[in-house]
Amino acid sequence: MASNQIKQSIKDIIPSYSGENLNKLSTYIDSLYNLSLRKSSTLPNNAEIGRYHLCTYVIAEKFQTIFKLPPPDVTRIPIKPQVVSRLLTDFRELVNQMSAASTPTSSPKKRTSSPLKISTPNKSDMKQSGSPLKKLKAAAVAEDSSANFEQKSPVNKESKSPFVSKAGTSKRKTYKYDFKVVSISDFITFCNTFYIPSKYTIRMLSTFYLHKHKFAKKTDWSLACGIVYTAYTRINHKLLHEKVGAKSEFMNLLLQYQKGALSKASLQSWCTLVEEWIREESWVQDIEKQYMYGSEALMENTLNKEYIGMIGEGWDLMERFGTMLHGEVLYQSDTQNEYFTTWSRRLIGDL
């Protein structure tokens, strides 16, 4: 059970929840999450990041009266609104189907097999009881003992969870997620989680596959986290520097949404290392020009125009050929310097 993600989704969907019955609520959310994975391993329209939020909203909606929950907030689900409504309908149908499947029938299950035990007594029963009445009593006692054994057996205990299906005892192939591999959809969804612009996501994906071979014996999530870290810290550099604790909050979210089972210390070291590798990439420099050095680039352009206006158009080409004479540097003779000194002294005296 991904308890951190479940707690975060509960905090997002039900902000005013006091925490009562948290264990039961988390169990139901986790059951619905695993069930939805078996139905559909990937949600459409990059909605995979909001699967826990969808499960939390549907569970809170269904058990609001039982657990006395506050009304869930649908706007806190991190998916497009037009996609949320359709997915919520699918998840509600899934919950209703599982609830109906887990409802026990009114008739006992073992009644159908009981006449066989009465009509076909074994030889030991016949030896112990001679009359038909004794045979019936012995068969009834045997039936009661078998029923008590089945009730005490942990295998046949009814689950209290409302999501246990009838086919729960049958063997099925379980989906096992590979924590070392990051697919294209996983990487794009990871970038969308932190609102990386799509024009940079494509170029980041190229960088990811360029360095992926270096992590053949490790997990690809180390590289993916480092690339997203490099982009996010540059796009939101003002927020990270002005708001206290914003950097720590971002690292916690990065640790929460990665699926490579990385520790916090390992995540921080890999982010620093990957940032050093890719800081010369063209898309990193483009992000810096657009989000970090926008005002500096504007000032540099203004100074460049003033410089050209001062030295004249075309003198930059002359500078490339090695000339040192242009409008910025003026050479004067000693006579001219003496004349300027006399003129400036008289002007100051008149004032």
Secondary structure, DSSP 8 states (H G I E B T S, - for coil): --HHHHHHHHHHH-TT---TTHHHHHHHHHHHHHHHHHH-SS-STT-GGGHHHHHHHHHHHHTHHHHT-----GGGSSS-HHHHHHHHHHHHHHHHHHHHHHS--SS-STTTTHHHHHHS--HHHHHH--SHHHHHHHHHHHHHHHHHHHHH-TTS---SSTT--GGGGS--------TT---HHHHHHHHHHTT--HHHHHHHHHHHHHHGGGGTTS-HHHHHHHHHHHHHHHHTHHHHHHSTTHHHHHHHHHHHH--S---HHHHHHHHHHHHHHHTTSHHHHHHIIIIISHHHHHHHHHHHHHHHHHH-TTHHHHHHTT---BTTB----HHHHHHHHHHHHHHHHH-
